[in-house]
């Protein structure tokens, strides 16, 4: 004869394991679908080489964008925001990949999936706005 208590415990344990597994799959699927690919173009208008582009993600998951050279001071970029949301850029104009001469930051955040930026540095001699080290939406 089988033990009804033992059978009930085994069934409940199996159902709990199935429910936990399904919940984990749902969380994994929702995280994956929240990822957003972004791209655009960056230009250092003083014609200093673009040494790197850091994507600052408001929802977490910031990192370096992959770059495709157009002419040294203009580059296309791509990045995958793991959690979607708003983002901006930090750009290395001039110097080297390990030590940027200027580090203009995006003067705004965007939620667009494609955005071009022009970056102004003190070398440009443009009087306004101050400080003269920023990237504006193009």
N, CA, C and O atoms as CSV, one atom per row, in Angstrom:
chain,resi,resn,atom,element,x,y,z
A,1,UNK,N,N,0.822,-1.181,0.000
A,1,UNK,CA,C,0.000,0.000,0.000
A,1,UNK,C,C,0.869,1.249,0.000
A,1,UNK,O,O,1.895,1.306,0.679
A,2,UNK,N,N,0.453,2.238,-0.761
A,2,UNK,CA,C,1.245,3.465,-0.802
A,2,UNK,C,C,0.805,4.397,0.318
A,2,UNK,O,O,-0.326,4.337,0.800
A,3,UNK,N,N,1.728,5.253,0.715
A,3,UNK,CA,C,1.480,6.192,1.797
A,3,UNK,C,C,0.904,7.482,1.191
A,3,UNK,O,O,1.608,8.156,0.440
A,4,UNK,N,N,-0.383,7.858,1.500
A,4,UNK,CA,C,-1.010,9.039,0.899
A,4,UNK,C,C,-0.276,10.335,1.247
A,4,UNK,O,O,-0.195,11.244,0.421
A,5,UNK,N,N,0.267,10.420,2.488
A,5,UNK,CA,C,0.994,11.634,2.876
A,5,UNK,C,C,2.254,11.796,2.027
A,5,UNK,O,O,2.558,12.886,1.541
A,6,UNK,N,N,2.968,10.710,1.863
A,6,UNK,CA,C,4.209,10.762,1.089
A,6,UNK,C,C,3.905,11.111,-0.367
A,6,UNK,O,O,4.645,11.886,-0.972
A,7,UNK,N,N,2.845,10.564,-0.940
A,7,UNK,CA,C,2.457,10.853,-2.315
A,7,UNK,C,C,2.070,12.325,-2.459
A,7,UNK,O,O,2.449,12.962,-3.442
A,8,UNK,N,N,1.331,12.873,-1.509
A,8,UNK,CA,C,0.911,14.276,-1.558
A,8,UNK,C,C,2.120,15.202,-1.475
A,8,UNK,O,O,2.190,16.193,-2.201
A,9,UNK,N,N,3.068,14.892,-0.602
A,9,UNK,CA,C,4.283,15.706,-0.473
A,9,UNK,C,C,5.075,15.661,-1.777
A,9,UNK,O,O,5.575,16.696,-2.218
A,10,UNK,N,N,5.203,14.510,-2.396
A,10,UNK,CA,C,5.943,14.371,-3.651
A,10,UNK,C,C,5.278,15.182,-4.760
A,10,UNK,O,O,5.962,15.836,-5.547
A,11,UNK,N,N,3.948,15.140,-4.825
A,11,UNK,CA,C,3.212,15.897,-5.849
A,11,UNK,C,C,3.401,17.394,-5.626
A,11,UNK,O,O,3.663,18.128,-6.579
A,12,UNK,N,N,3.272,17.857,-4.392
A,12,UNK,CA,C,3.450,19.282,-4.085
A,12,UNK,C,C,4.883,19.741,-4.398
A,12,UNK,O,O,5.084,20.840,-4.914
A,13,UNK,N,N,5.859,18.911,-4.090
A,13,UNK,CA,C,7.250,19.252,-4.375
A,13,UNK,C,C,7.458,19.383,-5.883
A,13,UNK,O,O,8.112,20.322,-6.337
A,14,UNK,N,N,6.913,18.462,-6.652
A,14,UNK,CA,C,7.048,18.500,-8.110
A,14,UNK,C,C,6.364,19.739,-8.682
A,14,UNK,O,O,6.917,20.397,-9.562
A,15,UNK,N,N,5.165,20.064,-8.192
A,15,UNK,CA,C,4.439,21.246,-8.672
A,15,UNK,C,C,5.188,22.526,-8.326
A,15,UNK,O,O,5.217,23.457,-9.130
A,16,UNK,N,N,5.794,22.588,-7.143
A,16,UNK,CA,C,6.574,23.762,-6.750
A,16,UNK,C,C,7.773,23.938,-7.674
A,16,UNK,O,O,8.078,25.056,-8.089
A,17,UNK,N,N,8.445,22.853,-7.996
A,17,UNK,CA,C,9.608,22.923,-8.880
A,17,UNK,C,C,9.206,23.413,-10.266
A,17,UNK,O,O,9.923,24.207,-10.873
A,18,UNK,N,N,8.070,22.948,-10.769
A,18,UNK,CA,C,7.580,23.386,-12.081
A,18,UNK,C,C,7.236,24.871,-12.045
A,18,UNK,O,O,7.581,25.608,-12.969
A,19,UNK,N,N,6.568,25.311,-11.000
A,19,UNK,CA,C,6.189,26.729,-10.873
A,19,UNK,C,C,7.424,27.626,-10.797
A,19,UNK,O,O,7.466,28.679,-11.433
A,20,UNK,N,N,8.440,27.207,-10.014
A,20,UNK,CA,C,9.678,27.998,-9.916
A,20,UNK,C,C,10.390,28.067,-11.264
A,20,UNK,O,O,10.886,29.123,-11.657
A,21,UNK,N,N,10.437,26.950,-11.963
A,21,UNK,CA,C,11.088,26.912,-13.268
A,21,UNK,C,C,10.374,27.824,-14.259
A,21,UNK,O,O,11.030,28.551,-15.005
A,22,UNK,N,N,9.052,27.800,-14.279
A,22,UNK,CA,C,8.269,28.655,-15.181
A,22,UNK,C,C,8.463,30.118,-14.825
A,22,UNK,O,O,8.563,30.960,-15.717
A,23,UNK,N,N,8.517,30.433,-13.548
A,23,UNK,CA,C,8.743,31.818,-13.117
A,23,UNK,C,C,10.108,32.314,-13.547
A,23,UNK,O,O,10.242,33.456,-13.987
A,24,UNK,N,N,11.120,31.475,-13.427
A,24,UNK,CA,C,12.473,31.863,-13.848
A,24,UNK,C,C,12.523,32.099,-15.349
A,24,UNK,O,O,13.185,33.033,-15.802
A,25,UNK,N,N,11.832,31.265,-16.137
A,25,UNK,CA,C,11.801,31.462,-17.584
A,25,UNK,C,C,11.099,32.764,-17.939
A,25,UNK,O,O,11.529,33.459,-18.859
A,26,UNK,N,N,10.029,33.110,-17.232
A,26,UNK,CA,C,9.298,34.351,-17.501
A,26,UNK,C,C,10.167,35.562,-17.201
A,26,UNK,O,O,10.170,36.522,-17.971
A,27,UNK,N,N,10.904,35.535,-16.097
A,27,UNK,CA,C,11.796,36.643,-15.751
A,27,UNK,C,C,12.888,36.756,-16.808
A,27,UNK,O,O,13.209,37.861,-17.247
A,28,UNK,N,N,13.461,35.634,-17.221
A,28,UNK,CA,C,14.505,35.645,-18.235
A,28,UNK,C,C,13.985,36.210,-19.548
A,28,UNK,O,O,14.676,37.004,-20.187
A,29,UNK,N,N,12.789,35.822,-19.964
A,29,UNK,CA,C,12.216,36.311,-21.217
A,29,UNK,C,C,11.930,37.801,-21.147
A,29,UNK,O,O,12.166,38.510,-22.124
A,30,UNK,N,N,11.424,38.303,-20.010
A,30,UNK,CA,C,11.124,39.732,-19.917
A,30,UNK,C,C,12.391,40.559,-19.904
A,30,UNK,O,O,12.403,41.668,-20.438
A,31,UNK,N,N,13.465,40.049,-19.307
A,31,UNK,CA,C,14.736,40.762,-19.305
A,31,UNK,C,C,15.293,40.839,-20.715
A,31,UNK,O,O,15.769,41.893,-21.136
A,32,UNK,N,N,15.240,39.744,-21.444
A,32,UNK,CA,C,15.778,39.723,-22.795
A,32,UNK,C,C,15.008,40.669,-23.703
A,32,UNK,O,O,15.619,41.338,-24.537
A,33,UNK,N,N,13.706,40.747,-23.572
A,33,UNK,CA,C,12.916,41.589,-24.455
A,33,UNK,C,C,13.073,43.072,-24.130
A,33,UNK,O,O,12.716,43.916,-24.952
A,34,UNK,N,N,13.603,43.412,-22.942
A,34,UNK,CA,C,13.784,44.815,-22.570
A,34,UNK,C,C,15.027,45.407,-23.218
A,34,UNK,O,O,15.201,46.625,-23.202
A,35,UNK,N,N,15.895,44.574,-23.788
A,35,UNK,CA,C,17.115,45.047,-24.442
A,35,UNK,C,C,16.756,45.879,-25.676
A,35,UNK,O,O,15.852,45.526,-26.434
A,36,UNK,N,N,17.486,47.003,-25.870
A,36,UNK,CA,C,17.228,47.896,-26.995
A,36,UNK,C,C,18.529,48.210,-27.711
A,36,UNK,O,O,19.491,48.666,-27.091
A,37,UNK,N,N,18.560,47.967,-29.011
A,37,UNK,CA,C,19.721,48.332,-29.816
A,37,UNK,C,C,19.658,49.806,-30.180
A,37,UNK,O,O,18.626,50.296,-30.638
A,38,UNK,N,N,20.765,50.512,-29.975
A,38,UNK,CA,C,20.837,51.926,-30.352
A,38,UNK,C,C,22.010,52.115,-31.312
A,38,UNK,O,O,22.948,51.318,-31.326
A,39,UNK,N,N,21.945,53.165,-32.103
A,39,UNK,CA,C,23.020,53.460,-33.043
A,39,UNK,C,C,22.963,54.933,-33.405
A,39,UNK,O,O,22.036,55.651,-33.033
A,40,UNK,N,N,23.966,55.357,-34.129
A,40,UNK,CA,C,24.001,56.743,-34.573
A,40,UNK,C,C,25.360,57.083,-35.115
A,40,UNK,O,O,26.144,56.210,-35.487
A,41,UNK,N,N,25.627,58.381,-35.155
A,41,UNK,CA,C,26.901,58.868,-35.654
A,41,UNK,C,C,27.420,59.933,-34.705
A,41,UNK,O,O,26.654,60.732,-34.168
A,42,UNK,N,N,28.731,59.933,-34.507
A,42,UNK,CA,C,29.416,60.900,-33.639
A,42,UNK,C,C,30.416,61.655,-34.493
A,42,UNK,O,O,31.082,61.072,-35.348
A,43,UNK,N,N,30.518,62.968,-34.255
A,43,UNK,CA,C,31.538,63.754,-34.942
A,43,UNK,C,C,32.181,64.728,-33.968
A,43,UNK,O,O,31.490,65.484,-33.284
A,44,UNK,N,N,33.515,64.707,-33.909
A,44,UNK,CA,C,34.266,65.739,-33.187
A,44,UNK,C,C,34.511,66.839,-34.216
A,44,UNK,O,O,35.306,66.662,-35.139
A,45,UNK,N,N,33.827,67.979,-34.057
A,45,UNK,CA,C,33.839,68.967,-35.140
A,45,UNK,C,C,35.174,69.662,-35.325
A,45,UNK,O,O,35.383,70.315,-36.347
A,46,UNK,N,N,36.088,69.542,-34.364
A,46,UNK,CA,C,37.422,70.120,-34.539
A,46,UNK,C,C,38.349,69.169,-35.286
A,46,UNK,O,O,39.542,69.440,-35.423
A,47,UNK,N,N,37.809,68.067,-35.764
A,47,UNK,CA,C,38.520,67.051,-36.532
A,47,UNK,C,C,39.574,66.299,-35.721
A,47,UNK,O,O,40.517,65.747,-36.287
A,48,UNK,N,N,39.413,66.278,-34.391
A,48,UNK,CA,C,40.220,65.376,-33.573
A,48,UNK,C,C,39.643,63.974,-33.730
A,48,UNK,O,O,38.432,63.812,-33.876
A,49,UNK,N,N,40.502,62.966,-33.701
A,49,UNK,CA,C,40.043,61.581,-33.856
A,49,UNK,C,C,39.146,61.170,-32.692
A,49,UNK,O,O,39.379,61.554,-31.546
A,50,UNK,N,N,38.137,60.398,-33.001
A,50,UNK,CA,C,37.282,59.819,-31.957
A,50,UNK,C,C,38.003,58.589,-31.422
A,50,UNK,O,O,38.254,57.632,-32.154
A,51,UNK,N,N,38.330,58.630,-30.137
A,51,UNK,CA,C,39.093,57.556,-29.503
A,51,UNK,C,C,38.201,56.548,-28.783
A,51,UNK,O,O,38.645,55.446,-28.463
A,52,UNK,N,N,36.967,56.913,-28.530
A,52,UNK,CA,C,36.049,56.003,-27.863
A,52,UNK,C,C,34.717,56.684,-27.608
A,52,UNK,O,O,34.632,57.911,-27.549
A,53,UNK,N,N,33.675,55.871,-27.458
A,53,UNK,CA,C,32.331,56.362,-27.134
A,53,UNK,C,C,31.778,55.494,-26.014
A,53,UNK,O,O,31.605,54.286,-26.174
A,54,UNK,N,N,31.503,56.125,-24.882
A,54,UNK,CA,C,30.903,55.450,-23.728
A,54,UNK,C,C,29.416,55.798,-23.731
A,54,UNK,O,O,29.048,56.972,-23.749
A,55,UNK,N,N,28.580,54.791,-23.715
A,55,UNK,CA,C,27.132,55.002,-23.640
A,55,UNK,C,C,26.739,54.950,-22.173
A,55,UNK,O,O,26.930,53.936,-21.502
A,56,UNK,N,N,26.191,56.049,-21.685
A,56,UNK,CA,C,25.714,56.138,-20.302
A,56,UNK,C,C,24.227,55.820,-20.294
A,56,UNK,O,O,23.415,56.625,-20.751
A,57,UNK,N,N,23.870,54.665,-19.782
A,57,UNK,CA,C,22.486,54.194,-19.761
A,57,UNK,C,C,21.830,54.558,-18.433
A,57,UNK,O,O,22.345,54.208,-17.372
A,58,UNK,N,N,20.716,55.248,-18.484
A,58,UNK,CA,C,20.006,55.656,-17.265
A,58,UNK,C,C,19.469,54.473,-16.472
A,58,UNK,O,O,19.341,54.550,-15.250
A,59,UNK,N,N,19.150,53.364,-17.169
A,59,UNK,CA,C,18.579,52.193,-16.509
A,59,UNK,C,C,19.616,51.131,-16.176
A,59,UNK,O,O,19.261,50.003,-15.836
A,60,UNK,N,N,20.889,51.480,-16.270
A,60,UNK,CA,C,21.952,50.519,-15.992
A,60,UNK,C,C,22.408,49.821,-17.254
A,60,UNK,O,O,21.682,49.759,-18.246
A,61,UNK,N,N,23.618,49.296,-17.205
A,61,UNK,CA,C,24.168,48.585,-18.352
A,61,UNK,C,C,24.979,49.476,-19.276
A,61,UNK,O,O,25.010,49.242,-20.484
A,62,UNK,N,N,25.641,50.499,-18.731
A,62,UNK,CA,C,26.486,51.387,-19.531
A,62,UNK,C,C,27.703,50.635,-20.047
A,62,UNK,O,O,28.115,49.632,-19.465
A,63,UNK,N,N,28.279,51.128,-21.149
A,63,UNK,CA,C,29.482,50.497,-21.682
A,63,UNK,C,C,29.965,51.177,-22.944
A,63,UNK,O,O,29.362,52.138,-23.422
A,64,UNK,N,N,31.072,50.660,-23.483
A,64,UNK,CA,C,31.649,51.208,-24.704
A,64,UNK,C,C,30.870,50.735,-25.924
A,64,UNK,O,O,30.522,49.559,-26.035
A,65,UNK,N,N,30.605,51.654,-26.827
A,65,UNK,CA,C,29.930,51.326,-28.081
A,65,UNK,C,C,30.947,50.772,-29.072
A,65,UNK,O,O,32.133,51.095,-29.004
A,66,UNK,N,N,30.478,49.942,-29.982
A,66,UNK,CA,C,31.343,49.524,-31.088
A,66,UNK,C,C,31.308,50.629,-32.140
A,66,UNK,O,O,30.276,51.263,-32.359
A,67,UNK,N,N,32.446,50.850,-32.783
A,67,UNK,CA,C,32.599,51.966,-33.709
A,67,UNK,C,C,32.927,51.479,-35.112
A,67,UNK,O,O,33.573,50.450,-35.308
A,68,UNK,N,N,32.457,52.256,-36.079
A,68,UNK,CA,C,32.804,52.029,-37.483
A,68,UNK,C,C,33.302,53.352,-38.030
A,68,UNK,O,O,32.565,54.337,-38.071
A,69,UNK,N,N,34.549,53.369,-38.446
A,69,UNK,CA,C,35.203,54.595,-38.886
A,69,UNK,C,C,34.623,55.120,-40.200
A,69,UNK,O,O,34.438,54.366,-41.156
A,70,UNK,N,N,34.342,56.422,-40.232
A,70,UNK,CA,C,33.962,57.103,-41.469
A,70,UNK,C,C,35.177,57.879,-41.988
A,70,UNK,O,O,35.582,57.707,-43.138
A,71,UNK,N,N,35.763,58.740,-41.128
A,71,UNK,CA,C,36.945,59.508,-41.535
A,71,UNK,C,C,37.832,59.882,-40.347
A,71,UNK,O,O,38.576,60.859,-40.426
A,72,UNK,N,N,37.771,59.142,-39.273
A,72,UNK,CA,C,38.591,59.434,-38.090
A,72,UNK,C,C,37.845,60.295,-37.089
A,72,UNK,O,O,37.680,59.898,-35.936
A,73,UNK,N,N,37.394,61.459,-37.506
A,73,UNK,CA,C,36.657,62.336,-36.596
A,73,UNK,C,C,35.143,62.176,-36.723
A,73,UNK,O,O,34.387,62.863,-36.036
A,74,UNK,N,N,34.704,61.282,-37.588
A,74,UNK,CA,C,33.289,60.915,-37.693
A,74,UNK,C,C,33.211,59.390,-37.663
A,74,UNK,O,O,33.880,58.703,-38.435
A,75,UNK,N,N,32.384,58.880,-36.761
A,75,UNK,CA,C,32.252,57.429,-36.647
A,75,UNK,C,C,30.793,57.054,-36.402
A,75,UNK,O,O,30.051,57.770,-35.730
A,76,UNK,N,N,30.407,55.921,-36.962
A,76,UNK,CA,C,29.117,55.326,-36.628
A,76,UNK,C,C,29.311,54.505,-35.358
A,76,UNK,O,O,30.389,53.956,-35.128
A,77,UNK,N,N,28.271,54.421,-34.534
A,77,UNK,CA,C,28.370,53.612,-33.318
A,77,UNK,C,C,27.145,52.729,-33.175
A,77,UNK,O,O,26.079,53.015,-33.720
A,78,UNK,N,N,27.324,51.649,-32.428
A,78,UNK,CA,C,26.239,50.710,-32.080
A,78,UNK,C,C,26.440,50.257,-30.645
A,78,UNK,O,O,27.564,50.097,-30.168
A,79,UNK,N,N,25.305,50.054,-29.968
A,79,UNK,CA,C,25.357,49.554,-28.601
A,79,UNK,C,C,24.017,48.916,-28.272
A,79,UNK,O,O,22.985,49.327,-28.803
A,80,UNK,N,N,24.026,47.931,-27.413
A,80,UNK,CA,C,22.789,47.307,-26.951
A,80,UNK,C,C,22.556,47.699,-25.498
A,80,UNK,O,O,23.314,47.310,-24.608
A,81,UNK,N,N,21.506,48.469,-25.270
A,81,UNK,CA,C,21.122,48.834,-23.898
A,81,UNK,C,C,20.426,47.626,-23.284
A,81,UNK,O,O,19.337,47.265,-23.731
A,82,UNK,N,N,21.010,46.995,-22.286
A,82,UNK,CA,C,20.422,45.765,-21.765
A,82,UNK,C,C,19.048,45.952,-21.127
A,82,UNK,O,O,18.259,45.008,-21.075
A,83,UNK,N,N,18.750,47.164,-20.640
A,83,UNK,CA,C,17.472,47.401,-19.974
A,83,UNK,C,C,16.658,48.481,-20.671
A,83,UNK,O,O,15.667,48.957,-20.116
A,84,UNK,N,N,17.055,48.880,-21.877
A,84,UNK,CA,C,16.346,49.944,-22.592
A,84,UNK,C,C,16.468,51.264,-21.844
A,84,UNK,O,O,17.379,51.442,-21.036
A,85,UNK,N,N,15.560,52.178,-22.109
A,85,UNK,CA,C,15.512,53.445,-21.387
A,85,UNK,C,C,16.315,54.554,-22.023
A,85,UNK,O,O,16.747,54.450,-23.171
A,86,UNK,N,N,16.511,55.623,-21.261
A,86,UNK,CA,C,17.215,56.813,-21.732
A,86,UNK,C,C,18.724,56.604,-21.694
A,86,UNK,O,O,19.234,55.799,-20.915
A,87,UNK,N,N,19.429,57.340,-22.546
A,87,UNK,CA,C,20.878,57.217,-22.622
A,87,UNK,C,C,21.486,58.511,-23.150
A,87,UNK,O,O,20.793,59.353,-23.722
A,88,UNK,N,N,22.784,58.653,-22.948
A,88,UNK,CA,C,23.552,59.752,-23.510
A,88,UNK,C,C,24.962,59.251,-23.822
A,88,UNK,O,O,25.277,58.087,-23.576
A,89,UNK,N,N,25.808,60.127,-24.361
A,89,UNK,CA,C,27.156,59.733,-24.756
A,89,UNK,C,C,28.224,60.469,-23.963
A,89,UNK,O,O,28.001,61.576,-23.472
A,90,UNK,N,N,29.375,59.844,-23.846
A,90,UNK,CA,C,30.619,60.455,-23.381
A,90,UNK,C,C,31.628,60.083,-24.467
A,90,UNK,O,O,31.804,58.905,-24.776
A,91,UNK,N,N,32.279,61.071,-25.035
A,91,UNK,CA,C,33.103,60.839,-26.214
A,91,UNK,C,C,34.546,61.233,-25.949
A,91,UNK,O,O,34.815,62.226,-25.274
A,92,UNK,N,N,35.466,60.453,-26.485
A,92,UNK,CA,C,36.885,60.796,-26.430
A,92,UNK,C,C,37.296,61.434,-27.737
A,92,UNK,O,O,37.370,60.760,-28.765
A,93,UNK,N,N,37.567,62.740,-27.707
A,93,UNK,CA,C,38.030,63.468,-28.897
A,93,UNK,C,C,39.524,63.736,-28.734
A,93,UNK,O,O,39.939,64.482,-27.847
A,94,UNK,N,N,40.325,63.117,-29.600
A,94,UNK,CA,C,41.768,63.313,-29.549
A,94,UNK,C,C,42.432,62.485,-28.462
A,94,UNK,O,O,41.767,61.845,-27.647
A,95,UNK,N,N,43.758,62.513,-28.471
A,95,UNK,CA,C,44.527,61.743,-27.496
A,95,UNK,C,C,44.731,60.324,-27.976
A,95,UNK,O,O,45.165,60.098,-29.105
A,96,UNK,N,N,44.417,59.368,-27.117
A,96,UNK,CA,C,44.549,57.947,-27.457
A,96,UNK,C,C,43.362,57.204,-26.862
A,96,UNK,O,O,42.568,57.779,-26.117
A,97,UNK,N,N,43.246,55.927,-27.195
A,97,UNK,CA,C,42.122,55.153,-26.654
A,97,UNK,C,C,42.203,55.016,-25.143
A,97,UNK,O,O,41.179,54.855,-24.479
A,98,UNK,N,N,43.419,55.077,-24.589
A,98,UNK,CA,C,43.562,54.941,-23.138
A,98,UNK,C,C,43.615,56.284,-22.404
A,98,UNK,O,O,43.468,56.331,-21.183
A,99,UNK,N,N,43.827,57.382,-23.154
A,99,UNK,CA,C,43.884,58.701,-22.508
A,99,UNK,C,C,43.320,59.747,-23.471
A,99,UNK,O,O,44.023,60.257,-24.343
A,100,UNK,N,N,42.038,60.050,-23.290
A,100,UNK,CA,C,41.351,60.984,-24.174
A,100,UNK,C,C,41.802,62.418,-23.893
A,100,UNK,O,O,41.958,62.803,-22.734
A,101,UNK,N,N,42.014,63.214,-24.955
A,101,UNK,CA,C,42.393,64.622,-24.787
A,101,UNK,C,C,41.218,65.429,-24.239
A,101,UNK,O,O,41.363,66.166,-23.264
A,102,UNK,N,N,40.062,65.285,-24.869
A,102,UNK,CA,C,38.834,65.947,-24.397
A,102,UNK,C,C,37.762,64.890,-24.203
A,102,UNK,O,O,37.742,63.871,-24.893
A,103,UNK,N,N,36.876,65.145,-23.257
A,103,UNK,CA,C,35.814,64.176,-22.946
A,103,UNK,C,C,34.447,64.849,-22.954
A,103,UNK,O,O,33.792,64.926,-21.915
A,104,UNK,N,N,34.010,65.337,-24.108
A,104,UNK,CA,C,32.690,65.971,-24.139
A,104,UNK,C,C,31.586,64.965,-23.823
A,104,UNK,O,O,31.622,63.811,-24.250
A,105,UNK,N,N,30.613,65.442,-23.068
A,105,UNK,CA,C,29.461,64.634,-22.685
A,105,UNK,C,C,28.230,65.103,-23.430
A,105,UNK,O,O,28.115,66.276,-23.786
A,106,UNK,N,N,27.310,64.182,-23.663
A,106,UNK,CA,C,26.029,64.555,-24.243
A,106,UNK,C,C,25.342,65.567,-23.344
A,106,UNK,O,O,25.312,65.397,-22.125
A,107,UNK,N,N,24.789,66.624,-23.938
A,107,UNK,CA,C,24.133,67.658,-23.134
A,107,UNK,C,C,22.677,67.326,-22.832
A,107,UNK,O,O,21.962,68.143,-22.251
A,108,UNK,N,N,22.240,66.149,-23.217
A,108,UNK,CA,C,20.877,65.707,-22.949
A,108,UNK,C,C,20.839,64.179,-23.009
A,108,UNK,O,O,21.784,63.544,-23.478
A,109,UNK,N,N,19.760,63.608,-22.541
A,109,UNK,CA,C,19.546,62.168,-22.721
A,109,UNK,C,C,18.442,61.993,-23.751
A,109,UNK,O,O,17.641,62.897,-23.993
A,110,UNK,N,N,18.419,60.823,-24.345
A,110,UNK,CA,C,17.419,60.519,-25.357
A,110,UNK,C,C,16.929,59.088,-25.161
A,110,UNK,O,O,17.607,58.272,-24.536
A,111,UNK,N,N,15.767,58.797,-25.689
A,111,UNK,CA,C,15.269,57.417,-25.710
A,111,UNK,C,C,15.180,56.916,-27.153
A,111,UNK,O,O,14.661,55.827,-27.402
A,112,UNK,N,N,15.677,57.697,-28.088
A,112,UNK,CA,C,15.649,57.293,-29.497
A,112,UNK,C,C,16.575,56.106,-29.722
A,112,UNK,O,O,17.551,55.924,-28.994
A,113,UNK,N,N,16.266,55.306,-30.724
A,113,UNK,CA,C,17.136,54.184,-31.069
A,113,UNK,C,C,18.204,54.604,-32.074
A,113,UNK,O,O,19.190,53.889,-32.249
A,114,UNK,N,N,18.030,55.759,-32.745
A,114,UNK,CA,C,19.062,56.313,-33.617
A,114,UNK,C,C,19.229,57.778,-33.254
A,114,UNK,O,O,18.256,58.532,-33.224
A,115,UNK,N,N,20.471,58.184,-32.975
A,115,UNK,CA,C,20.745,59.586,-32.630
A,115,UNK,C,C,22.155,59.933,-33.054
A,115,UNK,O,O,23.100,59.215,-32.728
A,116,UNK,N,N,22.305,61.031,-33.779
A,116,UNK,CA,C,23.627,61.541,-34.142
A,116,UNK,C,C,23.997,62.674,-33.199
A,116,UNK,O,O,23.133,63.401,-32.708
A,117,UNK,N,N,25.305,62.814,-32.951
A,117,UNK,CA,C,25.826,63.814,-32.027
A,117,UNK,C,C,26.983,64.554,-32.666
A,117,UNK,O,O,27.784,63.946,-33.376
A,118,UNK,N,N,27.088,65.853,-32.429
A,118,UNK,CA,C,28.264,66.635,-32.801
A,118,UNK,C,C,28.917,67.075,-31.495
A,118,UNK,O,O,28.240,67.544,-30.580
A,119,UNK,N,N,30.226,66.920,-31.417
A,119,UNK,CA,C,30.933,67.207,-30.169
A,119,UNK,C,C,31.842,68.418,-30.340
A,119,UNK,O,O,32.638,68.484,-31.277
A,120,UNK,N,N,31.716,69.366,-29.431
A,120,UNK,CA,C,32.484,70.600,-29.421
A,120,UNK,C,C,33.492,70.513,-28.282
A,120,UNK,O,O,33.160,70.096,-27.172
A,121,UNK,N,N,34.733,70.912,-28.571
A,121,UNK,CA,C,35.785,70.917,-27.558
A,121,UNK,C,C,36.396,72.306,-27.480
A,121,UNK,O,O,36.148,73.127,-28.363
A,122,UNK,N,N,37.186,72.596,-26.452
A,122,UNK,CA,C,37.812,73.919,-26.340
A,122,UNK,C,C,38.681,74.296,-27.544
A,122,UNK,O,O,38.895,75.483,-27.792
A,123,UNK,N,N,39.182,73.316,-28.294
A,123,UNK,CA,C,39.979,73.611,-29.492
A,123,UNK,C,C,39.172,74.321,-30.577
A,123,UNK,O,O,39.747,74.946,-31.468
A,124,UNK,N,N,37.844,74.228,-30.505
A,124,UNK,CA,C,37.000,74.774,-31.563
A,124,UNK,C,C,36.938,76.291,-31.571
A,124,UNK,O,O,36.665,76.886,-32.614
A,125,UNK,N,N,37.185,76.935,-30.432
A,125,UNK,CA,C,37.111,78.387,-30.361
A,125,UNK,C,C,35.699,78.930,-30.427
A,125,UNK,O,O,35.508,80.111,-30.717
A,126,UNK,N,N,34.717,78.105,-30.168
A,126,UNK,CA,C,33.317,78.548,-30.165
A,126,UNK,C,C,33.019,79.122,-28.788
A,126,UNK,O,O,33.201,78.425,-27.790
A,127,UNK,N,N,32.566,80.375,-28.699
A,127,UNK,CA,C,32.432,81.038,-27.403
A,127,UNK,C,C,31.291,80.542,-26.518
A,127,UNK,O,O,31.404,80.638,-25.296
A,128,UNK,N,N,30.225,80.031,-27.060
A,128,UNK,CA,C,29.090,79.661,-26.213
A,128,UNK,C,C,28.553,78.325,-26.653
A,128,UNK,O,O,28.814,77.946,-27.795
A,129,UNK,N,N,27.842,77.591,-25.866
A,129,UNK,CA,C,27.622,77.773,-24.438
A,129,UNK,C,C,28.846,77.356,-23.633
A,129,UNK,O,O,29.748,76.688,-24.139
A,130,UNK,N,N,28.855,77.753,-22.410
A,130,UNK,CA,C,29.953,77.418,-21.522
A,130,UNK,C,C,29.484,76.332,-20.551
A,130,UNK,O,O,28.350,76.449,-20.086
A,131,UNK,N,N,30.218,75.317,-20.211
A,131,UNK,CA,C,31.583,75.062,-20.652
A,131,UNK,C,C,31.597,74.586,-22.099
A,131,UNK,O,O,30.619,74.014,-22.581
A,132,UNK,N,N,32.684,74.820,-22.774
A,132,UNK,CA,C,32.808,74.524,-24.191
A,132,UNK,C,C,33.367,73.123,-24.397
A,132,UNK,O,O,34.422,72.952,-25.008
A,133,UNK,N,N,32.662,72.129,-23.888
A,133,UNK,CA,C,33.101,70.748,-23.964
A,133,UNK,C,C,31.869,69.870,-23.827
A,133,UNK,O,O,31.603,69.324,-22.757
A,134,UNK,N,N,31.114,69.734,-24.920
A,134,UNK,CA,C,29.864,68.983,-24.863
A,134,UNK,C,C,29.538,68.383,-26.218
A,134,UNK,O,O,30.113,68.765,-27.237
A,135,UNK,N,N,28.609,67.440,-26.216
A,135,UNK,CA,C,28.072,66.861,-27.447
A,135,UNK,C,C,26.591,67.193,-27.508
A,135,UNK,O,O,25.842,66.916,-26.571
A,136,UNK,N,N,26.182,67.780,-28.603
A,136,UNK,CA,C,24.776,68.112,-28.802
A,136,UNK,C,C,24.129,67.154,-29.779
A,136,UNK,O,O,24.798,66.556,-30.621
A,137,UNK,N,N,22.826,67.016,-29.657
A,137,UNK,CA,C,22.088,66.172,-30.594
A,137,UNK,C,C,22.078,66.847,-31.962
A,137,UNK,O,O,21.802,68.041,-32.083
A,138,UNK,N,N,22.380,66.069,-32.971
A,138,UNK,CA,C,22.425,66.583,-34.337
A,138,UNK,C,C,21.097,66.318,-35.019
A,138,UNK,O,O,20.919,66.673,-36.184
